[in-house]
Amino acid sequence: MNEDQESTRLSGGCLCGAVRYELDRAPGPIVLCHCGQCRKAQGSAFATVAPVATEAFRLVRGADRLRGFQSSPGKWRSFCGDCGSPIHSRRDDRPAMLRLRVGSLDEPFDQPPAAHIHVASKAAWWTIDDALPQYPGIEPGR
């Protein structure tokens, strides 16, 4: 992460505005996750996610509105209990990191997606037609 990303403050939240958060720095590389759980959780062909340090994520409103769902052992998906907007996911075995749902950010930031992951389980009706790297499972190094 470069110096500009370190000093970036971003904000985001849910569709209805009940949950609001701030990031002290920009998220890490954006990936497009095609796994079946992400497709169902997003209601789309893939989820657009990026890692963010737990210490850089701060809820500023709506902690009481945030709900969690354990989608698999040790993996929690957080969303607004009012409008259902997904906010992030977290794993019990990685408490220092969240996977932010990038679509929940307010401000655009200049970072294109880096890769498609879990393409072995992508929706049959979706064609990946860009030049991004594709991985059958998780991206290398995670």
Phi, psi and omega in degrees: 000134181274175184298322179298319179293323180299325185266000182286133173245122180241156176227162180193185180172191184271174182298318184274350178088000180292324180253126178229144178218165173230150174244135178281345177206162182295149176296168176284198184301134178279133173234152177256109185264123183258011182295157182300323179294316179295320178301314180293318181294327182267338186070034186212180181289336180197166173255142177257108188231157177211143178287145174218139178296135179306321181293339180270351182259129181224122173286128178252346176200144171089020178304326179286345180265341182288131179240156179232150178226127178275101185280338173204163184306121178082000179243125183243134175251127182253140184208163176288129179288346179269305185257348178085002181299129175287140182247307180199171169233160179213156179240138179301327182275000177224065186294344182273000184223142171244156171250100183288138171278105190300330179295347179276354177288144176282307186271138172289148172229150191277077179213110179283161174301150182259332186191163169258134178237160182055039180289344177296339180241024181294161178296132181298333182275359181253131176254127175271115186234030175247179184264009180294150174301147178236134180236136181296331178235223179285161180288149178301143178091356179267000000 
